[in-house]
């Protein structure tokens, strides 16, 4: 998320330009540009890896709605929604993500969110200390929005998420190349991505501020 007054022009090439940082012994890409308004809105979680199993335990149909935080150009609001695999009842968490103040790390965020029954939703964006949400690569802009996002947890644990705007379009246009790239970045073996189900889902409507 680049401050509105310092938005950089995104390349018309298929993938955003990246630079590398260490991820264990494997270089981890990191985007160099991000237009905030093109990252907001609804995302569908299509892949994850075993590091993130705790998030997917017992739930399916995971989506994320990202929105603006009034008066904060360095933060986004978020709602993560899913449904129970057995009861099909809805489940959600709410929170915020704060961007790194380092202009060379526009894809680095620290995320703080609720855990139902354990931790209430934060009332304001967290203070940025260390990234736990790092955008490694963005897809092309389609209808004014990035079409996919490849995300790591920013640490040596190598947590992984793959978000997309449209499941079918991702499978048809990007999936094969994305999986190859993730393998070259060290997401193999126990860290390899697996499909997170988006079948027979009843999605909540997008929040008004996100639509």
N, C-alpha and C positions, 0 to 999 in steps of 0.2 A: 504494500500500500504506500504509494508515493504521495507526499503532501500535495494537495490540489494545485498549489502554486508552483510545484516543481515536477509536474507529471511529464515523464519522458515519452517520446513517441515510440510506440511498439513497432517492431519490425513487421513487415508484411510476410516474412518467411513463415513457414509452418510452425516452427518452434521458437520460443523465446531464446535469446542469447543467454548463455550460462557461463559461470566460472566454477572452479572446483574448490572444495574444502575437504579435509580429512573425514572419513567415516570408517573408523578402524584403519585397515590397510587399503581401503578402497576409496578413491576420490568420489565425493558426493557433489553433484551439480547443485547450483543455486542460481535462481533467476537474478538478473541484473536490472530488470524493469518491471513495474507493476502499475497498472491503472486501476485504481480502487473501484470505480464504478463498473468496470468490466468483470470484477471478481465477485461482486455481491449477487444476491439472489439464491435460487435453489440449486442444490447439488445432490446427486445420487451417488452413494458409496458403492462402487462396483468391485473393488479388490481391497484386501488387507493382507497382513501376514501374522504369523503366530505370536509375535510380540504384542499385538493388539487384541489377542483373543478375549481378554477380560471385557472389552467393550462389546463384543459380539455374542457373548455367552447368553443363550436363551432368547435372543432377539433377531429380527430380520427386517428387511425393508428400511434400512437406515438411510436417512436423508439429512441434509444440513441446509438451513436457511440463514444466510449472512446478510446483515443490514448495517445501516449507518448508525453512528453514535453522535447525536447532536453536539456540536461544539468540539468534536474530537476528530481531527483529520488523521490521527495516528492509531485509530482503533476501529474495530467492527464489533457489532453484536451478533450473537449466534444462538440458534435453536437447533439442537440435534434431536430428530424424532425417529422412532422405530415402532415395531409392534412385536408383542410376545409370540414366540413360535407355537406355543400350545393354546393359549387363550385368545390370541389375536388382539388383545387389549393394547392400547397405545402406551408408549413410554417416551419420555423426553427429558432433555437436560437443557439448561440455559446458561449463558455466560457471555464472556467478552474475550477478544484477542487484541493485544497491544503490539504494535509494530516496533521493531528495533529502531532506536534513534540514529543508528549508523546508516547513512545514505547508501552505502555500498551493500547493505543487506536488506533490500526492500521486501524480500520474501520470508524474513524471519519474524516470528511472532511468539509471544508467550500467551497461552490460553488458560483461562480459569473458568470453570463451569460447575454447575450443581451436580450432586449425586443424590437422587431421590432417596429419602430416608436416612441419609448420612450427612450431607452438606448442602446448605441452602445456596441458591443462586447468588453470585456476587452482585452488588448494587452499582458497581462502577468498574471500568477496565482495570486490570492489574498493573502494577508498576513493572516495567520491563527490566528483567535481570538477565535471564538466559532463555533462549528459544527452546520451546518444546513442540513447535509447529513450523516446519521449514518447507517452503515451496521449492521443489527441485526443478520442476519444468511446468510450463503452461502450454496448452494447445492453442490453435489459431482462434481468432475472434470470429464467432458466428452469431449473427443477429445481435451484435453489440456486447457479447459476453464471451469470455474465455470458454472454450469447449470442453477442456478437461484440466485437471490439476494433479500433479504427482507430488505427494507430501511425505516427508519423513519426520521423525520425532526430534531430529537434530542432535541425537546422542549416539553413543557407541552401541546401544541396544538395537538400533536399526529398525525401529518401528516404521510401518508403511501403510499409507492409504492411497487409493486411486479414486478420485472423484470425477464425475462427468455430468454434463447437462442432459444428455440423452443416451440411454443405454444402447439402443440399437445403432445409433450413429457411431458411438464409440467402438462397438464390436466390428462394424463394417469398415470404418475408416482408420482407426488408430490402434486397436488392440494388439495386433501382431507386432508392430514396431515398438510399442510401449513395453511389452513384455520382454522383448529382446534388450531394450535399453536397461530395464531394471535388472536383468541378469548381469549385464556388464558392470553395473554399479554395485554388485555384491549381494543382491537380493536373490539368493539361490539356496538350495537345500532347505534347512529348517526356517530360513528367512524368506523363502520364495513366496510370491503373492498367491492368494487363493481367491476364488470368486465369492463374493458376499451376495447372498440371494436378494433379488428384487422381483420376486414372482408372487402373484396373488396378493398384491399389496393394496391397502386402503390408505392413501396418503392424506394428511391433513391439508387444508387449503393454505397457500402461502400467507404469512402474516401481512397485513396491509402495508407496513413500512418496507417490506422486502419485495413485494410484487413488482 
